[in-house]
């Protein structure tokens, strides 16, 4: 089949009936649910780009195995040029969504591509696991599927491991084996965009301990698998909001969900890892599913930060406050933060390595540095928008006020910006800014950026400890090894 169109994607949604709960009610029609409808169309637009002659050659390629055109997320990079092709895809998708949708189809398709390329690791433990991930990669590549994932345990008792929870199946685990597959029970989160995806892949961060064997799992299923329940978080928009008043939340709200597996059958051919703590803990470092999707999230984060900074600059310009030195300083700071992330991305892409299995991987230190800085830089950009916009962010009229003949003159007079900036232009800009920096939609984006890779404190500590092990601190040793009286003999003469 190869690349899908937006309509193909929509038809897939219409053909499924997953058990999705939203605001205490069972959603009967995913496509026509107002909360999901516009985000569905935003994803459909990305699928249509694959057929747009302006973008097609930048974001797709002809598959050597099938001779079909497929998305570059399914390109297993073997050269620097391959990494550049994937980077172009990431940037095109990110720019079309302003970096506000972190889990577009490219993200998890890259994860599965990396797992499949590094199936040698799974082969060491179970040849069926290796075969299964390769076949699953071909399945999603050839059908151009959109995946969600759930890799975090529910926040119940974080002081205890999975097998120590009060209910042994609070965290997702295996109940029993059958001739057809394994039966799994329990929950995982945060399955972003789950209601509007095709399938779900399950795996976990490292951290399993002896006793967690039943929880050491990796598998995939259709999103409407029998027994799979999806409970959505509270939406940040009602699906009926005006795009004038809420230009971002009306389009780009990524629904997050808790997935509950009520004795769900996972066929043996969809099991990638099972009952093995060691393999589960090594899955991330050995298969490249840290670095390769970090490349996508780095590009996406760069565009998202650049977008927030553009909003800050436009808000300041619209009311003339960028004439003040303190505002120029703040704007200069966040503009430079964008340049820092851009430079790190280029380092990651050009200082790539090729591992012993022929996979080109972007520089992991540069990508991890991006992951360290973005949780600080993005909140800072949001703070600058809040500071510059000040009370004006709270005082915008609605689009309906502009349409009322009795109000139009007052609105035009009192809501205009500096010379040359009309009231409508300033209000639309401030509404955009408030959607990003004040509304629940914007706060979800802020929290996402802080924690989408895990606890930033722990991540920094891990990075330091790896750095300490890898570095010899040779410059310090060299200077200390120099004779302490070097040069004194000449002086004394």
Beta strands, then each sheet from edge to edge (+ up, - down):
strand 1: 19-22
strand 2: 25-26
strand 3: 60-62
strand 4: 69-71
strand 5: 147-150
strand 6: 173-177
strand 7: 181-188
strand 8: 199-202
strand 9: 217-222
strand 10: 228-232
strand 11: 257-267
strand 12: 271-274
strand 13: 353-354
strand 14: 360-361
sheet 1: 2+ 1- 10- 11+ 7- 6+
sheet 2: 3+ 4-
sheet 3: 5+ 8+ 9- 12+
sheet 4: 13+ 14-
end
